[in-house]
Amino acid sequence: MVVKIERLRYFLVEFSGDVPEIKSLVRDLRKQVSSLEGQLGLAKSGVHVVGIQDTFAIIRSVHDKRDLVESAIQLLPYLVVVRTVSGTIKKINTLLNSHFVDETND
Amino acid sequence: MNLANVDQLEKYISVASFLNERYLLLPVPRTELPTLTDIDPVSILSLHEKEIGQNGIKKALQKNRYQYDLIEVIPKSAGTASFAVQDNRVDLIRLNPALGLKVINSRYANRLVEESKIAVLDLKFLKEQNSRDMRTCLRYVATFGSKQVKYLLTMSGNGPEDLRSYRGLQALGRYLGISNKATSESHVMERIERNRKKIDGTIPFEGVEVHGSED
């Protein structure tokens, strides 16, 4: 049986205007987490940018550090909003796909 | 959210709708508020003691009592902080880091709760990485502890790009140790509704509310 060592959280983040490149997003996010909690906090948070699709990005972190990573997202130098937070990437993908389906129907 | 420049109104409105915000605080009187479809504009008056002094605040309160939905006081001295918390016309009091723990203490927290005032906490120190102000504000929060003080979180910036959703600000508040219950948006909404009723005449006196007409 597979045992999960740590629970994860996935953030669906939407950008307004120019969407940053994945490289600069990772750099800015790590910088903000590091400025809030230092290198140890950054290591413990397990922050990771899963991917960018259109104006959305999916960011992953450890469940215990959810508030830290959500705070760091708010401090990013872009106009950004966290649309939803989920424990599974499947739900995030479903929401993302439904958003694009709605947009094409409109 | 608070506006510094009304000229950029359209930009602010588009950002507010992107953030899914229902309310937009504008620093203009009620009569000059624009009519918007999705967003409810709320007029707010911010009185800085640093700019107009204590007497200036008193005069502005007399003059603008029925002109705005919300009135915020930003005290710089103990005297103004004390008078603002007792005044019925004041809704919001900003916790200025310049005041220090001699003024913003547990007794002051009791007064805030008794007079049902809302403490405004500006989280710009996180963005500016100003650890000195952050320490003072964290000590305010720790002093208020279990006093059930109601907070309104803000993050002042230079333009519409610096605006953040209230849910995002609550995340920052949770990170600093302030619960979602204490920072709930509903406290301010109730206050706005009550003030609007006062201005319309539905609440002629404190504790009396007129329902319907006699016709």
Interface residues (C-beta under 8 A of the other chain):
Chain A: E14 S16 G17 S35 L36 D67 L68 E70 S71 I73 Q74 L75 Y78 L79 V81 V82
Chain B: V15 F18 L19 N20 L126 K127 Q129 M155 P160 E161 L163 R164 S165 R167 G168 L169 A171 L172 R174 Y175
